[in-house]
Amino acid sequence: MYRYFVSQGSYKIALAFLALDWLIRIVLGVRVIMRRGTVGFTLAWLGVILFLPLLGAFIYLLLGERRLGTKRARRIAELRKPYLQWLGGLSADFPCDDSGLSRGAIMLRKLARGTSGIPALPGNSLELIDDPNVFFDMLVTDIDAAQSSVHLEFYIWEPGGRTDDVVAALLRAAARGVSCRVLVDDVGSSAFADHASFEQLKAGGVRVVPMLEVGVVRTLFARVDLRNHRKIAVIDGKIGYTGSQNMADPKLFMKDADLGEWIDAMVRVTGPAVEALQVTMLADWEFETFEGLENATERFDLKRNQPTGDAIVQVVPSGPGLLQATIQELILTAIYSAERELVLTTPYFIPDDAMIKGLLSAAGRGVEVTLVVPRKSDGRIVKLAGEAYFEELLEAGVKIARFEGGLLHTKAITVDGEVAMFGSVNLDMRSFYLNFEISLLVYSQAFAGRVRALQERYLKDAPLLDLEAWRSRPALVRFAQQAAQLMSPVL
């Protein structure tokens, strides 16, 4: 590029261009260092900025910072106080007794309360759902029985198949006077926004709002890949759903990608914890619509739910505008609290140094650590980056199983068969730092046992990696994995 200007006899212009280029690199390099990110994150972005003239600066400005935009950032700050006040009321009405919890569970509960402000709530009943048809059937049944409100929030809303059954149920609910709101991610649900069912729902009285809309103008002021990855459904303020299942029929979703069906799990919740799910969606709705919190209790059907079971549940939202490392710190605490067994199920595994050290430490002190990931992935570079860590983990005694029955999309962690972490969070930096996510910390041996049994069923279709066989993989594959690993802090 510089030679072009020189060849035109514009030596001074070329020199000025070079000076500007290096000024941009230095300024952005200083900015990256001063942001005090992790060492890997900082070095990765310094490499992008310093070794890709101008293009690196553009990539960093586009993707390097968690810029929500001034208006949305201010709105999150405004929502935080009433949000925490409401949750404080929940804590007063439903105090949590730690007497039945293990030391590790108490550590998790306190950390989650300290970082997110959400208390652990006793008296809940949970039903684990690992069949997509059962989930759709139950959701449609609950919507058809709704008397006051239906609130749905999903990252992907893909028209067709079982999703159409939900659309029909929403239209029936709206027709009988039920208040229906649907919040979807603008990128993840782009096919929905262009589909006839989108306008059909709006015409039928359902409020449908795309969140974090993407456009050329917005790109100048906010980071466009900050996405709402949550999956939440709340009916009548009394029944809640969350987990990894998008609003998409797995028999149709990405059927031409040669990945097999997506394998997900959801949980149906009743009891006091449903209100925390409802408040989380209210905050997301207000964050996007700016409608105001006046009469929010009535508009969003917020209510105190009486105990329906004996499970202690802590709802933990995470994402931009909240404490940056909340969910990562909780996962690390779960890893370090394990005494006998730790099983992690995730579709995307791109750990940082802290997580690798935690897993190595757990294996080193005798904890049986098992990582379950899909053999096939919809993200080739992401898959390679995760595989770069396998040899070190295998050498330490961590068991790595690769699921072959489809794209395993369930995100679940069980600790000593006593605590389960379940929701939308992947074990990668995008989930930790960029996405709006939702997780449940469940302090219940009964529910943790059901999740552990689900993980065991996955393991039956997930051969364990052999260390010696893995070491013998082709040199070209090894190089590709190591090269992808260099990008892991920014993937």
ChimeraX attribute file (.defattr): number of C-alpha atoms within 10 A of each C-alpha:
attribute: neighborCount
match mode: 1-to-1
recipient: residues
	/A:1	9
	/A:2	13
	/A:3	11
	/A:4	11
	/A:5	15
	/A:6	14
	/A:7	10
	/A:8	10
	/A:9	11
	/A:10	14
	/A:11	15
	/A:12	11
	/A:13	14
	/A:14	19
	/A:15	14
	/A:16	12
	/A:17	15
	/A:18	15
	/A:19	12
	/A:20	13
	/A:21	15
	/A:22	16
	/A:23	12
	/A:24	18
	/A:25	22
	/A:26	15
	/A:27	11
	/A:28	20
	/A:29	20
	/A:30	12
	/A:31	13
	/A:32	20
	/A:33	16
	/A:34	10
	/A:35	10
	/A:36	10
	/A:37	11
	/A:38	14
	/A:39	12
	/A:40	16
	/A:41	21
	/A:42	20
	/A:43	17
	/A:44	16
	/A:45	23
	/A:46	23
	/A:47	14
	/A:48	20
	/A:49	25
	/A:50	19
	/A:51	13
	/A:52	14
	/A:53	16
	/A:54	17
	/A:55	13
	/A:56	20
	/A:57	24
	/A:58	14
	/A:59	14
	/A:60	18
	/A:61	18
	/A:62	18
	/A:63	17
	/A:64	16
	/A:65	15
	/A:66	19
	/A:67	21
	/A:68	20
	/A:69	16
	/A:70	10
	/A:71	10
	/A:72	17
	/A:73	15
	/A:74	13
	/A:75	17
	/A:76	20
	/A:77	11
	/A:78	12
	/A:79	16
	/A:80	14
	/A:81	11
	/A:82	12
	/A:83	18
	/A:84	14
	/A:85	12
	/A:86	14
	/A:87	18
	/A:88	15
	/A:89	12
	/A:90	20
	/A:91	17
	/A:92	10
	/A:93	12
	/A:94	19
	/A:95	12
	/A:96	16
	/A:97	11
	/A:98	13
	/A:99	8
	/A:100	10
	/A:101	17
	/A:102	15
	/A:103	12
	/A:104	19
	/A:105	24
	/A:106	16
	/A:107	15
	/A:108	24
	/A:109	24
	/A:110	14
	/A:111	16
	/A:112	23
	/A:113	15
	/A:114	12
	/A:115	18
	/A:116	17
	/A:117	20
	/A:118	23
	/A:119	27
	/A:120	30
	/A:121	27
	/A:122	24
	/A:123	19
	/A:124	22
	/A:125	20
	/A:126	21
	/A:127	13
	/A:128	17
	/A:129	19
	/A:130	17
	/A:131	12
	/A:132	22
	/A:133	13
	/A:134	12
	/A:135	20
	/A:136	18
	/A:137	14
	/A:138	14
	/A:139	22
	/A:140	20
	/A:141	13
	/A:142	18
	/A:143	26
	/A:144	20
	/A:145	13
	/A:146	24
	/A:147	15
	/A:148	18
	/A:149	22
	/A:150	26
	/A:151	25
	/A:152	21
	/A:153	28
	/A:154	23
	/A:155	27
	/A:156	23
	/A:157	24
	/A:158	24
	/A:159	25
	/A:160	18
	/A:161	14
	/A:162	21
	/A:163	19
	/A:164	16
	/A:165	16
	/A:166	20
	/A:167	19
	/A:168	17
	/A:169	20
	/A:170	27
	/A:171	22
	/A:172	15
	/A:173	24
	/A:174	22
	/A:175	13
	/A:176	12
	/A:177	13
	/A:178	21
	/A:179	22
	/A:180	23
	/A:181	21
	/A:182	20
	/A:183	25
	/A:184	27
	/A:185	24
	/A:186	21
	/A:187	21
	/A:188	19
	/A:189	22
	/A:190	16
	/A:191	14
	/A:192	20
	/A:193	20
	/A:194	11
	/A:195	13
	/A:196	10
	/A:197	17
	/A:198	18
	/A:199	14
	/A:200	14
	/A:201	20
	/A:202	15
	/A:203	11
	/A:204	14
	/A:205	18
	/A:206	24
	/A:207	15
	/A:208	18
	/A:209	20
	/A:210	23
	/A:211	22
	/A:212	22
	/A:213	16
	/A:214	17
	/A:215	9
	/A:216	8
	/A:217	8
	/A:218	14
	/A:219	17
	/A:220	12
	/A:221	14
	/A:222	22
	/A:223	21
	/A:224	21
	/A:225	18
	/A:226	24
	/A:227	23
	/A:228	27
	/A:229	24
	/A:230	31
	/A:231	26
	/A:232	26
	/A:233	24
	/A:234	27
	/A:235	24
	/A:236	22
	/A:237	27
	/A:238	22
	/A:239	23
	/A:240	26
	/A:241	25
	/A:242	25
	/A:243	27
	/A:244	27
	/A:245	29
	/A:246	28
	/A:247	25
	/A:248	23
	/A:249	22
	/A:250	20
	/A:251	14
	/A:252	15
	/A:253	18
	/A:254	16
	/A:255	12
	/A:256	8
	/A:257	10
	/A:258	12
	/A:259	18
	/A:260	19
	/A:261	19
	/A:262	23
	/A:263	20
	/A:264	19
	/A:265	24
	/A:266	26
	/A:267	21
	/A:268	20
	/A:269	23
	/A:270	24
	/A:271	26
	/A:272	29
	/A:273	31
	/A:274	28
	/A:275	25
	/A:276	27
	/A:277	26
	/A:278	26
	/A:279	20
	/A:280	18
	/A:281	23
	/A:282	21
	/A:283	19
	/A:284	20
	/A:285	20
	/A:286	17
	/A:287	21
	/A:288	18
	/A:289	12
	/A:290	13
	/A:291	10
	/A:292	11
	/A:293	14
	/A:294	8
	/A:295	9
	/A:296	14
	/A:297	12
	/A:298	9
	/A:299	13
	/A:300	22
	/A:301	23
	/A:302	19
	/A:303	15
	/A:304	18
	/A:305	17
	/A:306	14
	/A:307	17
	/A:308	15
	/A:309	15
	/A:310	16
	/A:311	22
	/A:312	25
	/A:313	29
	/A:314	24
	/A:315	27
	/A:316	26
	/A:317	25
	/A:318	26
	/A:319	25
	/A:320	20
	/A:321	18
	/A:322	16
	/A:323	12
	/A:324	16
	/A:325	13
	/A:326	20
	/A:327	25
	/A:328	21
	/A:329	18
	/A:330	20
	/A:331	18
	/A:332	17
	/A:333	17
	/A:334	23
	/A:335	26
	/A:336	19
	/A:337	20
	/A:338	25
	/A:339	16
	/A:340	15
	/A:341	18
	/A:342	25
	/A:343	22
	/A:344	22
	/A:345	26
	/A:346	20
	/A:347	26
	/A:348	25
	/A:349	24
	/A:350	24
	/A:351	19
	/A:352	19
	/A:353	11
	/A:354	13
	/A:355	19
	/A:356	16
	/A:357	15
	/A:358	17
	/A:359	23
	/A:360	21
	/A:361	15
	/A:362	24
	/A:363	25
	/A:364	14
	/A:365	11
	/A:366	13
	/A:367	21
	/A:368	18
	/A:369	24
	/A:370	21
	/A:371	21
	/A:372	27
	/A:373	28
	/A:374	25
	/A:375	18
	/A:376	19
	/A:377	21
	/A:378	14
	/A:379	10
	/A:380	10
	/A:381	18
	/A:382	20
	/A:383	22
	/A:384	23
	/A:385	25
	/A:386	21
	/A:387	19
	/A:388	22
	/A:389	18
	/A:390	19
	/A:391	18
	/A:392	13
	/A:393	20
	/A:394	19
	/A:395	13
	/A:396	16
	/A:397	20
	/A:398	23
	/A:399	20
	/A:400	23
	/A:401	22
	/A:402	20
	/A:403	22
	/A:404	19
	/A:405	18
	/A:406	17
	/A:407	21
	/A:408	27
	/A:409	23
	/A:410	30
	/A:411	26
	/A:412	28
	/A:413	25
	/A:414	27
	/A:415	26
	/A:416	22
	/A:417	23
	/A:418	21
	/A:419	28
	/A:420	27
	/A:421	26
	/A:422	26
	/A:423	29
	/A:424	29
	/A:425	29
	/A:426	22
	/A:427	23
	/A:428	23
	/A:429	20
	/A:430	21
	/A:431	22
	/A:432	22
	/A:433	22
	/A:434	22
	/A:435	22
	/A:436	23
	/A:437	24
	/A:438	26
	/A:439	24
	/A:440	22
	/A:441	24
	/A:442	27
	/A:443	28
	/A:444	22
	/A:445	18
	/A:446	16
	/A:447	21
	/A:448	24
	/A:449	18
	/A:450	17
	/A:451	24
	/A:452	25
	/A:453	13
	/A:454	17
	/A:455	20
	/A:456	14
	/A:457	11
	/A:458	23
	/A:459	21
	/A:460	13
	/A:461	14
	/A:462	19
	/A:463	15
	/A:464	16
	/A:465	16
	/A:466	13
	/A:467	17
	/A:468	11
	/A:469	8
	/A:470	13
	/A:471	13
	/A:472	9
	/A:473	10
	/A:474	9
	/A:475	10
	/A:476	9
	/A:477	13
	/A:478	17
	/A:479	13
	/A:480	15
	/A:481	20
	/A:482	18
	/A:483	15
	/A:484	20
	/A:485	23
	/A:486	17
	/A:487	19
	/A:488	25
	/A:489	22
	/A:490	17
	/A:491	15
